[in-house]
Amino acid sequence: MSDENLDTVQTSTARRYRYFVDIVVLIAVVFGLEIAAEAIYKPKTIEAGYVFGLVVQLCEIVIAWALIRFRGETLADIGLKRPRSWLRTILIGIAIAAIVFVGIYLSEKAGFHRDLSRFAALQGNSRLTLVAVVYVLIGAGFYEEFMFRGFLMQGFAMFFGGSRAAWAVALIVQAALFGASHSYQNPLGMLITGTLGALLGVVVLVSGRNLWIAIIAHGLFDASRSILFYFTGPPHS
């Protein structure tokens, strides 16, 4: 199903609610899996926690993929499609990551601090930092873009009717959910993260609803932050 077909897809009440049901099912599964995972296994180290968390996220991706297949679509329909130029995609992703990195760094120097204390253990710990870099490249770069700018944004857009206005609303909704999912960072952190989620959503839409630039930019930004925290630790308020 191409982008054009998605715009003109039959948005009957039954089909629109199918997207909404899939969203509800996925959110319920995500919460259920994470609660079950915490009950079954409690990692003894931070490194083990990263690895275990990544395994859980990969399971969630498989479930999301199954929901997509069950409604007769492919991964390309949510944005996982081959870009016209991988080189251009990678370069743009690197550029966006660099711009966001500088912007966040300067905002922190100006006193706008999120609660990033959970990353304090990275400072001076090369092994943990290496594990964290691998984790964020997959868990932040791929997993979060797949879920928020892919599955959720496309699902909400189709539920709201598939029009350009529906995509705009879906962009805002997924950004709000993205910010809320980072509630551990304090209210300012939720606002900043939600704003970044909206910007990444715009990147996806401008890219022809292709996730790869956002995946690369998100992964590299979080990886570079992890490396920064190795040297300096997270910023303190």
Biotite code that builds the C-alpha atoms (Angstrom):
import biotite.structure as struc

atoms = struc.array([
    struc.Atom([0.000, 0.000, 0.000], chain_id="A", res_id=1, res_name="MET", atom_name="CA", element="C"),
    struc.Atom([1.622, 3.288, -1.141], chain_id="A", res_id=2, res_name="SER", atom_name="CA", element="C"),
    struc.Atom([1.383, 6.721, 0.496], chain_id="A", res_id=3, res_name="ASP", atom_name="CA", element="C"),
    struc.Atom([-1.179, 7.722, -2.109], chain_id="A", res_id=4, res_name="GLU", atom_name="CA", element="C"),
    struc.Atom([-3.273, 4.681, -1.316], chain_id="A", res_id=5, res_name="ASN", atom_name="CA", element="C"),
    struc.Atom([-3.092, 5.469, 2.383], chain_id="A", res_id=6, res_name="LEU", atom_name="CA", element="C"),
    struc.Atom([-4.476, 8.942, 1.666], chain_id="A", res_id=7, res_name="ASP", atom_name="CA", element="C"),
    struc.Atom([-7.368, 7.559, -0.330], chain_id="A", res_id=8, res_name="THR", atom_name="CA", element="C"),
    struc.Atom([-8.020, 4.395, 1.695], chain_id="A", res_id=9, res_name="VAL", atom_name="CA", element="C"),
    struc.Atom([-11.654, 3.592, 2.436], chain_id="A", res_id=10, res_name="GLN", atom_name="CA", element="C"),
    struc.Atom([-12.182, 5.190, 5.848], chain_id="A", res_id=11, res_name="THR", atom_name="CA", element="C"),
    struc.Atom([-15.374, 3.378, 6.749], chain_id="A", res_id=12, res_name="SER", atom_name="CA", element="C"),
    struc.Atom([-16.357, 3.398, 10.385], chain_id="A", res_id=13, res_name="THR", atom_name="CA", element="C"),
    struc.Atom([-15.345, -0.250, 10.783], chain_id="A", res_id=14, res_name="ALA", atom_name="CA", element="C"),
    struc.Atom([-11.919, 0.256, 9.206], chain_id="A", res_id=15, res_name="ARG", atom_name="CA", element="C"),
    struc.Atom([-11.213, 3.437, 11.135], chain_id="A", res_id=16, res_name="ARG", atom_name="CA", element="C"),
    struc.Atom([-12.030, 1.727, 14.399], chain_id="A", res_id=17, res_name="TYR", atom_name="CA", element="C"),
    struc.Atom([-9.790, -1.191, 13.453], chain_id="A", res_id=18, res_name="ARG", atom_name="CA", element="C"),
    struc.Atom([-6.834, 1.183, 13.653], chain_id="A", res_id=19, res_name="TYR", atom_name="CA", element="C"),
    struc.Atom([-8.024, 2.446, 17.033], chain_id="A", res_id=20, res_name="PHE", atom_name="CA", element="C"),
    struc.Atom([-8.486, -1.102, 18.334], chain_id="A", res_id=21, res_name="VAL", atom_name="CA", element="C"),
    struc.Atom([-4.958, -1.980, 17.181], chain_id="A", res_id=22, res_name="ASP", atom_name="CA", element="C"),
    struc.Atom([-3.589, 1.031, 19.065], chain_id="A", res_id=23, res_name="ILE", atom_name="CA", element="C"),
    struc.Atom([-5.445, 0.050, 22.244], chain_id="A", res_id=24, res_name="VAL", atom_name="CA", element="C"),
    struc.Atom([-4.312, -3.573, 21.907], chain_id="A", res_id=25, res_name="VAL", atom_name="CA", element="C"),
    struc.Atom([-0.674, -2.584, 21.390], chain_id="A", res_id=26, res_name="LEU", atom_name="CA", element="C"),
    struc.Atom([-0.651, -0.174, 24.337], chain_id="A", res_id=27, res_name="ILE", atom_name="CA", element="C"),
    struc.Atom([-2.250, -2.837, 26.561], chain_id="A", res_id=28, res_name="ALA", atom_name="CA", element="C"),
    struc.Atom([0.285, -5.431, 25.400], chain_id="A", res_id=29, res_name="VAL", atom_name="CA", element="C"),
    struc.Atom([3.199, -3.067, 26.006], chain_id="A", res_id=30, res_name="VAL", atom_name="CA", element="C"),
    struc.Atom([2.071, -2.345, 29.563], chain_id="A", res_id=31, res_name="PHE", atom_name="CA", element="C"),
    struc.Atom([1.247, -6.008, 30.163], chain_id="A", res_id=32, res_name="GLY", atom_name="CA", element="C"),
    struc.Atom([4.586, -7.251, 28.863], chain_id="A", res_id=33, res_name="LEU", atom_name="CA", element="C"),
    struc.Atom([6.571, -4.739, 30.871], chain_id="A", res_id=34, res_name="GLU", atom_name="CA", element="C"),
    struc.Atom([4.666, -5.509, 34.085], chain_id="A", res_id=35, res_name="ILE", atom_name="CA", element="C"),
    struc.Atom([5.085, -9.243, 33.500], chain_id="A", res_id=36, res_name="ALA", atom_name="CA", element="C"),
    struc.Atom([8.766, -8.805, 32.671], chain_id="A", res_id=37, res_name="ALA", atom_name="CA", element="C"),
    struc.Atom([9.391, -6.937, 35.919], chain_id="A", res_id=38, res_name="GLU", atom_name="CA", element="C"),
    struc.Atom([7.573, -9.657, 37.865], chain_id="A", res_id=39, res_name="ALA", atom_name="CA", element="C"),
    struc.Atom([9.442, -12.515, 36.181], chain_id="A", res_id=40, res_name="ILE", atom_name="CA", element="C"),
    struc.Atom([12.978, -11.148, 36.155], chain_id="A", res_id=41, res_name="TYR", atom_name="CA", element="C"),
    struc.Atom([14.730, -8.421, 38.074], chain_id="A", res_id=42, res_name="LYS", atom_name="CA", element="C"),
    struc.Atom([18.126, -7.577, 36.524], chain_id="A", res_id=43, res_name="PRO", atom_name="CA", element="C"),
    struc.Atom([20.962, -7.583, 39.030], chain_id="A", res_id=44, res_name="LYS", atom_name="CA", element="C"),
    struc.Atom([23.029, -5.028, 37.097], chain_id="A", res_id=45, res_name="THR", atom_name="CA", element="C"),
    struc.Atom([22.271, -1.969, 34.991], chain_id="A", res_id=46, res_name="ILE", atom_name="CA", element="C"),
    struc.Atom([23.846, -3.681, 31.975], chain_id="A", res_id=47, res_name="GLU", atom_name="CA", element="C"),
    struc.Atom([21.513, -6.657, 32.386], chain_id="A", res_id=48, res_name="ALA", atom_name="CA", element="C"),
    struc.Atom([18.620, -4.231, 32.681], chain_id="A", res_id=49, res_name="GLY", atom_name="CA", element="C"),
    struc.Atom([19.476, -2.662, 29.330], chain_id="A", res_id=50, res_name="TYR", atom_name="CA", element="C"),
    struc.Atom([19.750, -6.061, 27.635], chain_id="A", res_id=51, res_name="VAL", atom_name="CA", element="C"),
    struc.Atom([16.536, -7.358, 29.177], chain_id="A", res_id=52, res_name="PHE", atom_name="CA", element="C"),
    struc.Atom([14.719, -4.139, 28.292], chain_id="A", res_id=53, res_name="GLY", atom_name="CA", element="C"),
    struc.Atom([15.861, -4.472, 24.694], chain_id="A", res_id=54, res_name="LEU", atom_name="CA", element="C"),
    struc.Atom([14.554, -8.048, 24.509], chain_id="A", res_id=55, res_name="VAL", atom_name="CA", element="C"),
    struc.Atom([11.147, -6.882, 25.774], chain_id="A", res_id=56, res_name="VAL", atom_name="CA", element="C"),
    struc.Atom([11.087, -4.050, 23.219], chain_id="A", res_id=57, res_name="GLN", atom_name="CA", element="C"),
    struc.Atom([11.880, -6.437, 20.380], chain_id="A", res_id=58, res_name="LEU", atom_name="CA", element="C"),
    struc.Atom([8.957, -8.623, 21.486], chain_id="A", res_id=59, res_name="CYS", atom_name="CA", element="C"),
    struc.Atom([6.715, -5.554, 21.380], chain_id="A", res_id=60, res_name="GLU", atom_name="CA", element="C"),
    struc.Atom([7.896, -4.754, 17.862], chain_id="A", res_id=61, res_name="ILE", atom_name="CA", element="C"),
    struc.Atom([7.026, -8.291, 16.743], chain_id="A", res_id=62, res_name="VAL", atom_name="CA", element="C"),
    struc.Atom([3.523, -7.918, 18.199], chain_id="A", res_id=63, res_name="ILE", atom_name="CA", element="C"),
    struc.Atom([3.077, -4.554, 16.464], chain_id="A", res_id=64, res_name="ALA", atom_name="CA", element="C"),
    struc.Atom([4.234, -6.113, 13.189], chain_id="A", res_id=65, res_name="TRP", atom_name="CA", element="C"),
    struc.Atom([1.678, -8.922, 13.642], chain_id="A", res_id=66, res_name="ALA", atom_name="CA", element="C"),
    struc.Atom([-1.127, -6.375, 14.127], chain_id="A", res_id=67, res_name="LEU", atom_name="CA", element="C"),
    struc.Atom([-0.016, -4.588, 10.962], chain_id="A", res_id=68, res_name="ILE", atom_name="CA", element="C"),
    struc.Atom([-0.016, -7.838, 8.999], chain_id="A", res_id=69, res_name="ARG", atom_name="CA", element="C"),
    struc.Atom([-3.419, -8.885, 10.358], chain_id="A", res_id=70, res_name="PHE", atom_name="CA", element="C"),
    struc.Atom([-5.009, -5.757, 8.916], chain_id="A", res_id=71, res_name="ARG", atom_name="CA", element="C"),
    struc.Atom([-3.474, -6.469, 5.522], chain_id="A", res_id=72, res_name="GLY", atom_name="CA", element="C"),
    struc.Atom([-0.621, -3.934, 5.534], chain_id="A", res_id=73, res_name="GLU", atom_name="CA", element="C"),
    struc.Atom([3.156, -4.095, 5.463], chain_id="A", res_id=74, res_name="THR", atom_name="CA", element="C"),
    struc.Atom([5.944, -2.401, 7.393], chain_id="A", res_id=75, res_name="LEU", atom_name="CA", element="C"),
    struc.Atom([6.305, 0.036, 4.495], chain_id="A", res_id=76, res_name="ALA", atom_name="CA", element="C"),
    struc.Atom([2.841, 1.380, 5.303], chain_id="A", res_id=77, res_name="ASP", atom_name="CA", element="C"),
    struc.Atom([4.062, 2.711, 8.647], chain_id="A", res_id=78, res_name="ILE", atom_name="CA", element="C"),
    struc.Atom([7.268, 4.136, 7.199], chain_id="A", res_id=79, res_name="GLY", atom_name="CA", element="C"),
    struc.Atom([9.824, 1.316, 7.071], chain_id="A", res_id=80, res_name="LEU", atom_name="CA", element="C"),
    struc.Atom([10.516, 1.575, 3.372], chain_id="A", res_id=81, res_name="LYS", atom_name="CA", element="C"),
    struc.Atom([13.701, 1.892, 1.369], chain_id="A", res_id=82, res_name="ARG", atom_name="CA", element="C"),
    struc.Atom([14.697, 5.544, 0.920], chain_id="A", res_id=83, res_name="PRO", atom_name="CA", element="C"),
    struc.Atom([15.593, 6.860, -2.504], chain_id="A", res_id=84, res_name="ARG", atom_name="CA", element="C"),
    struc.Atom([19.168, 7.446, -1.357], chain_id="A", res_id=85, res_name="SER", atom_name="CA", element="C"),
    struc.Atom([20.695, 5.815, 1.711], chain_id="A", res_id=86, res_name="TRP", atom_name="CA", element="C"),
    struc.Atom([23.651, 8.217, 1.634], chain_id="A", res_id=87, res_name="LEU", atom_name="CA", element="C"),
    struc.Atom([21.394, 11.280, 1.647], chain_id="A", res_id=88, res_name="ARG", atom_name="CA", element="C"),
    struc.Atom([19.230, 9.730, 4.371], chain_id="A", res_id=89, res_name="THR", atom_name="CA", element="C"),
    struc.Atom([22.227, 8.991, 6.589], chain_id="A", res_id=90, res_name="ILE", atom_name="CA", element="C"),
    struc.Atom([23.756, 12.447, 6.084], chain_id="A", res_id=91, res_name="LEU", atom_name="CA", element="C"),
    struc.Atom([20.480, 14.218, 6.877], chain_id="A", res_id=92, res_name="ILE", atom_name="CA", element="C"),
    struc.Atom([20.027, 12.007, 9.938], chain_id="A", res_id=93, res_name="GLY", atom_name="CA", element="C"),
    struc.Atom([23.518, 12.900, 11.159], chain_id="A", res_id=94, res_name="ILE", atom_name="CA", element="C"),
    struc.Atom([22.885, 16.612, 10.553], chain_id="A", res_id=95, res_name="ALA", atom_name="CA", element="C"),
    struc.Atom([19.602, 16.565, 12.495], chain_id="A", res_id=96, res_name="ILE", atom_name="CA", element="C"),
    struc.Atom([21.213, 14.670, 15.368], chain_id="A", res_id=97, res_name="ALA", atom_name="CA", element="C"),
    struc.Atom([24.013, 17.256, 15.514], chain_id="A", res_id=98, res_name="ALA", atom_name="CA", element="C"),
    struc.Atom([21.599, 20.211, 15.472], chain_id="A", res_id=99, res_name="ILE", atom_name="CA", element="C"),
    struc.Atom([19.442, 18.731, 18.230], chain_id="A", res_id=100, res_name="VAL", atom_name="CA", element="C"),
    struc.Atom([22.533, 17.827, 20.279], chain_id="A", res_id=101, res_name="PHE", atom_name="CA", element="C"),
    struc.Atom([23.819, 21.402, 20.143], chain_id="A", res_id=102, res_name="VAL", atom_name="CA", element="C"),
    struc.Atom([20.378, 22.854, 20.858], chain_id="A", res_id=103, res_name="GLY", atom_name="CA", element="C"),
    struc.Atom([19.802, 20.659, 23.914], chain_id="A", res_id=104, res_name="ILE", atom_name="CA", element="C"),
    struc.Atom([23.356, 21.220, 25.159], chain_id="A", res_id=105, res_name="TYR", atom_name="CA", element="C"),
    struc.Atom([22.981, 25.005, 24.953], chain_id="A", res_id=106, res_name="LEU", atom_name="CA", element="C"),
    struc.Atom([19.561, 24.887, 26.616], chain_id="A", res_id=107, res_name="SER", atom_name="CA", element="C"),
    struc.Atom([21.054, 22.934, 29.511], chain_id="A", res_id=108, res_name="GLU", atom_name="CA", element="C"),
    struc.Atom([23.876, 25.451, 29.830], chain_id="A", res_id=109, res_name="LYS", atom_name="CA", element="C"),
    struc.Atom([21.155, 28.116, 30.030], chain_id="A", res_id=110, res_name="ALA", atom_name="CA", element="C"),
    struc.Atom([19.610, 26.285, 32.991], chain_id="A", res_id=111, res_name="GLY", atom_name="CA", element="C"),
    struc.Atom([16.824, 24.213, 31.418], chain_id="A", res_id=112, res_name="PHE", atom_name="CA", element="C"),
    struc.Atom([17.377, 20.858, 33.091], chain_id="A", res_id=113, res_name="HIS", atom_name="CA", element="C"),
    struc.Atom([15.442, 17.637, 32.761], chain_id="A", res_id=114, res_name="ARG", atom_name="CA", element="C"),
    struc.Atom([15.795, 14.955, 35.421], chain_id="A", res_id=115, res_name="ASP", atom_name="CA", element="C"),
    struc.Atom([18.378, 12.688, 33.824], chain_id="A", res_id=116, res_name="LEU", atom_name="CA", element="C"),
    struc.Atom([19.686, 11.261, 37.079], chain_id="A", res_id=117, res_name="SER", atom_name="CA", element="C"),
    struc.Atom([18.994, 7.695, 35.942], chain_id="A", res_id=118, res_name="ARG", atom_name="CA", element="C"),
    struc.Atom([21.943, 8.091, 33.554], chain_id="A", res_id=119, res_name="PHE", atom_name="CA", element="C"),
    struc.Atom([24.411, 9.174, 36.246], chain_id="A", res_id=120, res_name="ALA", atom_name="CA", element="C"),
    struc.Atom([25.952, 5.687, 36.355], chain_id="A", res_id=121, res_name="ALA", atom_name="CA", element="C"),
    struc.Atom([27.346, 6.193, 32.836], chain_id="A", res_id=122, res_name="LEU", atom_name="CA", element="C"),
    struc.Atom([29.953, 8.673, 34.054], chain_id="A", res_id=123, res_name="GLN", atom_name="CA", element="C"),
    struc.Atom([33.379, 7.051, 33.914], chain_id="A", res_id=124, res_name="GLY", atom_name="CA", element="C"),
    struc.Atom([31.928, 3.584, 33.198], chain_id="A", res_id=125, res_name="ASN", atom_name="CA", element="C"),
    struc.Atom([33.081, 2.574, 29.717], chain_id="A", res_id=126, res_name="SER", atom_name="CA", element="C"),
    struc.Atom([31.434, -0.860, 29.731], chain_id="A", res_id=127, res_name="ARG", atom_name="CA", element="C"),
    struc.Atom([28.049, 0.483, 30.777], chain_id="A", res_id=128, res_name="LEU", atom_name="CA", element="C"),
    struc.Atom([28.329, 3.323, 28.274], chain_id="A", res_id=129, res_name="THR", atom_name="CA", element="C"),
    struc.Atom([29.030, 0.873, 25.457], chain_id="A", res_id=130, res_name="LEU", atom_name="CA", element="C"),
    struc.Atom([25.970, -1.179, 26.404], chain_id="A", res_id=131, res_name="VAL", atom_name="CA", element="C"),
    struc.Atom([23.905, 2.014, 26.680], chain_id="A", res_id=132, res_name="ALA", atom_name="CA", element="C"),
    struc.Atom([25.001, 3.179, 23.224], chain_id="A", res_id=133, res_name="VAL", atom_name="CA", element="C"),
    struc.Atom([23.930, -0.120, 21.658], chain_id="A", res_id=134, res_name="VAL", atom_name="CA", element="C"),
    struc.Atom([20.687, 0.013, 23.622], chain_id="A", res_id=135, res_name="TYR", atom_name="CA", element="C"),
    struc.Atom([19.717, 3.538, 22.550], chain_id="A", res_id=136, res_name="VAL", atom_name="CA", element="C"),
    struc.Atom([20.617, 2.963, 18.914], chain_id="A", res_id=137, res_name="LEU", atom_name="CA", element="C"),
    struc.Atom([18.050, 0.160, 18.862], chain_id="A", res_id=138, res_name="ILE", atom_name="CA", element="C"),
    struc.Atom([15.743, 0.949, 21.776], chain_id="A", res_id=139, res_name="GLY", atom_name="CA", element="C"),
    struc.Atom([15.473, 4.684, 21.150], chain_id="A", res_id=140, res_name="ALA", atom_name="CA", element="C"),
    struc.Atom([16.414, 5.049, 17.504], chain_id="A", res_id=141, res_name="GLY", atom_name="CA", element="C"),
    struc.Atom([14.498, 2.110, 16.089], chain_id="A", res_id=142, res_name="PHE", atom_name="CA", element="C"),
    struc.Atom([11.968, 1.073, 18.733], chain_id="A", res_id=143, res_name="TYR", atom_name="CA", element="C"),
    struc.Atom([10.618, 4.522, 19.620], chain_id="A", res_id=144, res_name="GLU", atom_name="CA", element="C"),
    struc.Atom([10.448, 5.711, 16.014], chain_id="A", res_id=145, res_name="GLU", atom_name="CA", element="C"),
    struc.Atom([8.773, 2.478, 14.935], chain_id="A", res_id=146, res_name="PHE", atom_name="CA", element="C"),
    struc.Atom([6.196, 2.732, 17.733], chain_id="A", res_id=147, res_name="MET", atom_name="CA", element="C"),
    struc.Atom([5.503, 6.480, 17.922], chain_id="A", res_id=148, res_name="PHE", atom_name="CA", element="C"),
    struc.Atom([6.229, 7.995, 14.507], chain_id="A", res_id=149, res_name="ARG", atom_name="CA", element="C"),
    struc.Atom([5.348, 4.733, 12.755], chain_id="A", res_id=150, res_name="GLY", atom_name="CA", element="C"),
    struc.Atom([2.625, 2.570, 14.273], chain_id="A", res_id=151, res_name="PHE", atom_name="CA", element="C"),
    struc.Atom([0.887, 5.182, 16.432], chain_id="A", res_id=152, res_name="LEU", atom_name="CA", element="C"),
    struc.Atom([1.059, 8.165, 14.083], chain_id="A", res_id=153, res_name="MET", atom_name="CA", element="C"),
    struc.Atom([-0.181, 6.165, 11.101], chain_id="A", res_id=154, res_name="GLN", atom_name="CA", element="C"),
    struc.Atom([-2.852, 4.483, 13.208], chain_id="A", res_id=155, res_name="GLY", atom_name="CA", element="C"),
    struc.Atom([-4.215, 7.725, 14.618], chain_id="A", res_id=156, res_name="PHE", atom_name="CA", element="C"),
    struc.Atom([-4.112, 9.390, 11.189], chain_id="A", res_id=157, res_name="ALA", atom_name="CA", element="C"),
    struc.Atom([-6.190, 6.589, 9.669], chain_id="A", res_id=158, res_name="MET", atom_name="CA", element="C"),
    struc.Atom([-8.561, 6.563, 12.640], chain_id="A", res_id=159, res_name="PHE", atom_name="CA", element="C"),
    struc.Atom([-9.154, 10.290, 12.192], chain_id="A", res_id=160, res_name="PHE", atom_name="CA", element="C"),
    struc.Atom([-9.917, 9.802, 8.492], chain_id="A", res_id=161, res_name="GLY", atom_name="CA", element="C"),
    struc.Atom([-6.586, 9.785, 6.637], chain_id="A", res_id=162, res_name="GLY", atom_name="CA", element="C"),
    struc.Atom([-6.761, 13.416, 5.497], chain_id="A", res_id=163, res_name="SER", atom_name="CA", element="C"),
    struc.Atom([-3.943, 15.942, 5.856], chain_id="A", res_id=164, res_name="ARG", atom_name="CA", element="C"),
    struc.Atom([-5.713, 17.392, 8.875], chain_id="A", res_id=165, res_name="ALA", atom_name="CA", element="C"),
    struc.Atom([-5.916, 13.882, 10.354], chain_id="A", res_id=166, res_name="ALA", atom_name="CA", element="C"),
    struc.Atom([-2.155, 13.461, 9.933], chain_id="A", res_id=167, res_name="TRP", atom_name="CA", element="C"),
    struc.Atom([-1.595, 16.818, 11.651], chain_id="A", res_id=168, res_name="ALA", atom_name="CA", element="C"),
    struc.Atom([-3.733, 15.724, 14.606], chain_id="A", res_id=169, res_name="VAL", atom_name="CA", element="C"),
    struc.Atom([-1.971, 12.356, 14.699], chain_id="A", res_id=170, res_name="ALA", atom_name="CA", element="C"),
    struc.Atom([1.369, 14.166, 14.762], chain_id="A", res_id=171, res_name="LEU", atom_name="CA", element="C"),
    struc.Atom([0.332, 16.095, 17.872], chain_id="A", res_id=172, res_name="ILE", atom_name="CA", element="C"),
    struc.Atom([-1.213, 13.069, 19.609], chain_id="A", res_id=173, res_name="VAL", atom_name="CA", element="C"),
    struc.Atom([1.853, 10.865, 19.162], chain_id="A", res_id=174, res_name="GLN", atom_name="CA", element="C"),
    struc.Atom([4.120, 13.685, 20.351], chain_id="A", res_id=175, res_name="ALA", atom_name="CA", element="C"),
    struc.Atom([2.011, 14.106, 23.500], chain_id="A", res_id=176, res_name="ALA", atom_name="CA", element="C"),
    struc.Atom([2.167, 10.367, 24.169], chain_id="A", res_id=177, res_name="LEU", atom_name="CA", element="C"),
    struc.Atom([5.905, 10.397, 23.516], chain_id="A", res_id=178, res_name="PHE", atom_name="CA", element="C"),
    struc.Atom([6.387, 13.173, 26.046], chain_id="A", res_id=179, res_name="GLY", atom_name="CA", element="C"),
    struc.Atom([4.200, 11.380, 28.590], chain_id="A", res_id=180, res_name="ALA", atom_name="CA", element="C"),
    struc.Atom([6.265, 8.201, 28.185], chain_id="A", res_id=181, res_name="SER", atom_name="CA", element="C"),
    struc.Atom([9.258, 10.183, 29.489], chain_id="A", res_id=182, res_name="HIS", atom_name="CA", element="C"),
    struc.Atom([7.527, 11.351, 32.673], chain_id="A", res_id=183, res_name="SER", atom_name="CA", element="C"),
    struc.Atom([10.577, 10.258, 34.706], chain_id="A", res_id=184, res_name="TYR", atom_name="CA", element="C"),
    struc.Atom([12.382, 13.312, 33.319], chain_id="A", res_id=185, res_name="GLN", atom_name="CA", element="C"),
    struc.Atom([10.080, 15.780, 35.190], chain_id="A", res_id=186, res_name="ASN", atom_name="CA", element="C"),
    struc.Atom([7.471, 18.112, 33.563], chain_id="A", res_id=187, res_name="PRO", atom_name="CA", element="C"),
    struc.Atom([10.097, 20.115, 31.676], chain_id="A", res_id=188, res_name="LEU", atom_name="CA", element="C"),
    struc.Atom([11.550, 16.877, 30.366], chain_id="A", res_id=189, res_name="GLY", atom_name="CA", element="C"),
    struc.Atom([8.136, 15.772, 29.151], chain_id="A", res_id=190, res_name="MET", atom_name="CA", element="C"),
    struc.Atom([7.696, 19.096, 27.351], chain_id="A", res_id=191, res_name="LEU", atom_name="CA", element="C"),
    struc.Atom([11.128, 18.932, 25.730], chain_id="A", res_id=192, res_name="ILE", atom_name="CA", element="C"),
    struc.Atom([10.733, 15.290, 24.753], chain_id="A", res_id=193, res_name="THR", atom_name="CA", element="C"),
    struc.Atom([7.230, 15.870, 23.405], chain_id="A", res_id=194, res_name="GLY", atom_name="CA", element="C"),
    struc.Atom([8.530, 18.766, 21.319], chain_id="A", res_id=195, res_name="THR", atom_name="CA", element="C"),
    struc.Atom([11.315, 16.586, 19.943], chain_id="A", res_id=196, res_name="LEU", atom_name="CA", element="C"),
    struc.Atom([8.697, 13.931, 19.175], chain_id="A", res_id=197, res_name="GLY", atom_name="CA", element="C"),
    struc.Atom([6.707, 16.486, 17.199], chain_id="A", res_id=198, res_name="ALA", atom_name="CA", element="C"),
    struc.Atom([9.809, 17.605, 15.283], chain_id="A", res_id=199, res_name="LEU", atom_name="CA", element="C"),
    struc.Atom([10.713, 14.012, 14.454], chain_id="A", res_id=200, res_name="LEU", atom_name="CA", element="C"),
    struc.Atom([7.138, 13.504, 13.299], chain_id="A", res_id=201, res_name="GLY", atom_name="CA", element="C"),
    struc.Atom([7.498, 16.461, 10.955], chain_id="A", res_id=202, res_name="VAL", atom_name="CA", element="C"),
    struc.Atom([10.737, 14.951, 9.651], chain_id="A", res_id=203, res_name="VAL", atom_name="CA", element="C"),
    struc.Atom([8.890, 11.707, 8.901], chain_id="A", res_id=204, res_name="VAL", atom_name="CA", element="C"),
    struc.Atom([6.072, 13.490, 7.068], chain_id="A", res_id=205, res_name="LEU", atom_name="CA", element="C"),
    struc.Atom([8.437, 15.711, 5.073], chain_id="A", res_id=206, res_name="VAL", atom_name="CA", element="C"),
    struc.Atom([10.417, 12.586, 4.164], chain_id="A", res_id=207, res_name="SER", atom_name="CA", element="C"),
    struc.Atom([7.353, 11.097, 2.484], chain_id="A", res_id=208, res_name="GLY", atom_name="CA", element="C"),
    struc.Atom([6.342, 9.207, 5.638], chain_id="A", res_id=209, res_name="ARG", atom_name="CA", element="C"),
    struc.Atom([9.687, 7.432, 5.732], chain_id="A", res_id=210, res_name="ASN", atom_name="CA", element="C"),
    struc.Atom([11.051, 6.617, 9.192], chain_id="A", res_id=211, res_name="LEU", atom_name="CA", element="C"),
    struc.Atom([14.714, 6.134, 8.384], chain_id="A", res_id=212, res_name="TRP", atom_name="CA", element="C"),
    struc.Atom([15.956, 9.718, 8.778], chain_id="A", res_id=213, res_name="ILE", atom_name="CA", element="C"),
    struc.Atom([14.181, 9.961, 12.136], chain_id="A", res_id=214, res_name="ALA", atom_name="CA", element="C"),
    struc.Atom([15.544, 6.558, 13.213], chain_id="A", res_id=215, res_name="ILE", atom_name="CA", element="C"),
    struc.Atom([19.115, 7.563, 12.384], chain_id="A", res_id=216, res_name="ILE", atom_name="CA", element="C"),
    struc.Atom([18.816, 11.040, 13.925], chain_id="A", res_id=217, res_name="ALA", atom_name="CA", element="C"),
    struc.Atom([17.165, 9.766, 17.115], chain_id="A", res_id=218, res_name="HIS", atom_name="CA", element="C"),
    struc.Atom([19.602, 6.916, 17.599], chain_id="A", res_id=219, res_name="GLY", atom_name="CA", element="C"),
    struc.Atom([22.688, 9.047, 16.998], chain_id="A", res_id=220, res_name="LEU", atom_name="CA", element="C"),
    struc.Atom([21.441, 11.837, 19.267], chain_id="A", res_id=221, res_name="PHE", atom_name="CA", element="C"),
    struc.Atom([20.818, 9.485, 22.178], chain_id="A", res_id=222, res_name="ASP", atom_name="CA", element="C"),
    struc.Atom([24.087, 7.647, 21.542], chain_id="A", res_id=223, res_name="ALA", atom_name="CA", element="C"),
    struc.Atom([26.057, 10.916, 21.533], chain_id="A", res_id=224, res_name="SER", atom_name="CA", element="C"),
    struc.Atom([24.342, 11.949, 24.777], chain_id="A", res_id=225, res_name="ARG", atom_name="CA", element="C"),
    struc.Atom([25.343, 8.648, 26.377], chain_id="A", res_id=226, res_name="SER", atom_name="CA", element="C"),
    struc.Atom([28.949, 9.266, 25.364], chain_id="A", res_id=227, res_name="ILE", atom_name="CA", element="C"),
    struc.Atom([28.752, 12.815, 26.729], chain_id="A", res_id=228, res_name="LEU", atom_name="CA", element="C"),
    struc.Atom([27.437, 11.466, 30.039], chain_id="A", res_id=229, res_name="PHE", atom_name="CA", element="C"),
    struc.Atom([30.431, 9.117, 30.183], chain_id="A", res_id=230, res_name="TYR", atom_name="CA", element="C"),
    struc.Atom([32.729, 12.136, 30.296], chain_id="A", res_id=231, res_name="PHE", atom_name="CA", element="C"),
    struc.Atom([30.650, 14.668, 32.227], chain_id="A", res_id=232, res_name="THR", atom_name="CA", element="C"),
    struc.Atom([27.668, 12.881, 33.716], chain_id="A", res_id=233, res_name="GLY", atom_name="CA", element="C"),
    struc.Atom([24.136, 14.184, 33.151], chain_id="A", res_id=234, res_name="PRO", atom_name="CA", element="C"),
    struc.Atom([23.537, 17.899, 33.830], chain_id="A", res_id=235, res_name="PRO", atom_name="CA", element="C"),
    struc.Atom([22.396, 18.854, 37.330], chain_id="A", res_id=236, res_name="HIS", atom_name="CA", element="C"),
    struc.Atom([19.718, 21.404, 38.129], chain_id="A", res_id=237, res_name="SER", atom_name="CA", element="C"),
])
